[in-house]
Amino acid sequence: MQTASATPGASVSGQANPFQAVLSGDSPFWSVSEGRSMYLSELGQNLDGQTVTFPQYALVDMDAGGAQEAAVKMVVDGNEYEYGYVVLDQRNGQTYGYEVPLRSMIDLKADGTLSYSNGASNAGFGRMMFFDDRYNILNLAFSVSNADGSVSYYSNDVPISQERFQELLGQQNSKTAVAWQ
């Protein structure tokens, strides 16, 4: 793995990096999307042979399960902007890798929450939940476009006002960003 400022074995908040072998390319992970064991270096083969690098990662408890996951930035062909992410999660002695599109994980926070967007009025923030065959985003607050052009707002799947949604969004945006290594 290419890193911007830290080695894959570095610790965050005094905790050892449990993903060191995968990040350094010494060990494979189970790719949920591919349904097979693979190394990070193999991800470029799935992107029409483009060069994929992994310049930064962050260790953060994204599912509030008490253990850190590794969010790894993916960059394609040296573009300065991220292509997306690979999130590594460990359960039952296995490291699982989840490919996450760029707009599905925006502004990752130190508390593990993240923002996402499927369009101007289809956006929100929440927390990732990991399963053996997929990940889901547990919505904490979100907005959705309706067929009539109006927008509905929700918090924990309960309808709320636009003002309340803006208040919750402001609280989310004011949280400390995750520390990228």
N, C-alpha and C positions, 0 to 999 in steps of 0.2 A: 504494500500500500504506500502510496506517496502521501506524505503528510506535510502540512504547511508549517507547523511549529512544534510538534511534539512527536515522540516516538509512540508506536502503537502500544507499548507496554506501560506508558505513563499512567499515573493514577489521577483521579479526579476526587477532590475532597478526601484524600487519604485512602481511598479504596483502590485496590488493584484492578487492573483492566482484565475482566474475564474473557474478553474477545481478542486478546493479543495474537493468538495463533492464526485466527481467521483474518484479521486485519493485516498481518504481515505476510499473508499468502502461504503460510506453512501448513494450514489445515483447511479442509473444506467445510462448508455449511450445507444444510438442507434447504435448497431453493424451493419455496412453496409454489411459486409460479411455474417453475420448470418441472417440479415433481421429481427432483433428483439431487444428488450430492454434487456440489461444484465449488470451485474456487472463485474468489472475487475477480480474478483476471479473466475468467471465462464469460463474464457478463457482456463484454464487447462483441462476442460472437453472436449474441442475440440482437445486436443493434447494427446489422448489416456490416459487421467487421470494423466499425468505427472504433477509434481509440477511446477507451473509457478509463478515466483516472479517478482516484478517490482521495482528494486533497485534504479533507478534514472529516473529523468525526466528533461526536459528543456522546458522553455517557450520561444517561438520565433515566429515571424511572418513569417511563411513558404510560404504563398501565396501572400505576399506583399499587403494584403488587409487592413492593418491598425490595425488588432487585432491579438493577439498572439494565437498560437495553442500550445498544449502540446505534445511533443514527449516523449513517455514513453518506456524505455528499457524493453524488456521481456527476462528473463533468465529462462531456463528449467532445472529442477532437480539440481539446485545449480551450474551448469556449470559456470565457470567464464566468458565465452564469451556470448555475446547476442545471442538470438534466432531470434530476430526481434524487431519490434516496434509496438506500438499502437499509432496512432496520433489522438488526440482529437481536434475537431474543433467545435465551437459554431456558430450556425446560427438560427435566428428566434426562440430563446428561447430553442433550442434543442442542446444537445451535441451529436455529431456524432463521432464514433470511427472507424478508418481505420486500419486494420492489414496490416503491411508493412514488407515484407521479408527483411532479413538482407542485402542482396546485392542491394536492391532497395533504401537503404538509408545509404550511407557511408559518414562519415566525414561531419556531419551537421555543418554548419557555423552560426555564430552569425547574419548574414544578412538573414538567412532563406534558403539559397541555400544549395544543397547537391550534393554529387557525387553518382553514381550508376554504376554497372557493371553486364553485362550478359556474360562476358567472356573477354579474353585478349584484343581483338580488338573491342568489342561491349561495349563501356563504354562512360560515359559523365558526365555532371553536369547540373543541372537545378533547378527548383522550383516546388513545389507541388501545384496542383490546386485541390480544393475539390468540389464535387458535392453530391447530396443527395444519389446517388446510386454507387459512385465510386470515385477514385482519379486518376489523371493523372499527369505525370511529364512533365512540359513545358521545353523542351530541350533548353538550352542556347548554349551548344556546345557538340558534340558527335562524336564518330567514329563508323563505322560499317564495318564488314567483307563482302566482295563481294564473289560471287560464284567462281571467278577465283583466289581467294587467296589474292587479293589486299585489301587495306583498304581505305575507303573514309571518309572524314572529313567534318563536317558541323558546322556552327554557325548560330543560328536562322533559321535553315533549308536551308541555302545557302551554297553551296560547298566552302570549304576553303582548303588551303594547310596544309600539316602535320606540317610545321613550325609554321603557325599561330595557329593551334590547340594546339601545345605544349606551345606556348606563353600564350594562354587563360587558359590552364590547370595550368600553373605556377601561373598565377594571382589568380585562384580559390584556389589553394593549399596554397597560402600565406595569405588568409583571416583568420581572427580570428575564432577559433573554438567556438561553442556554449558552454555556461556554464551549465554543468549538476549539478543538485541538488541532 
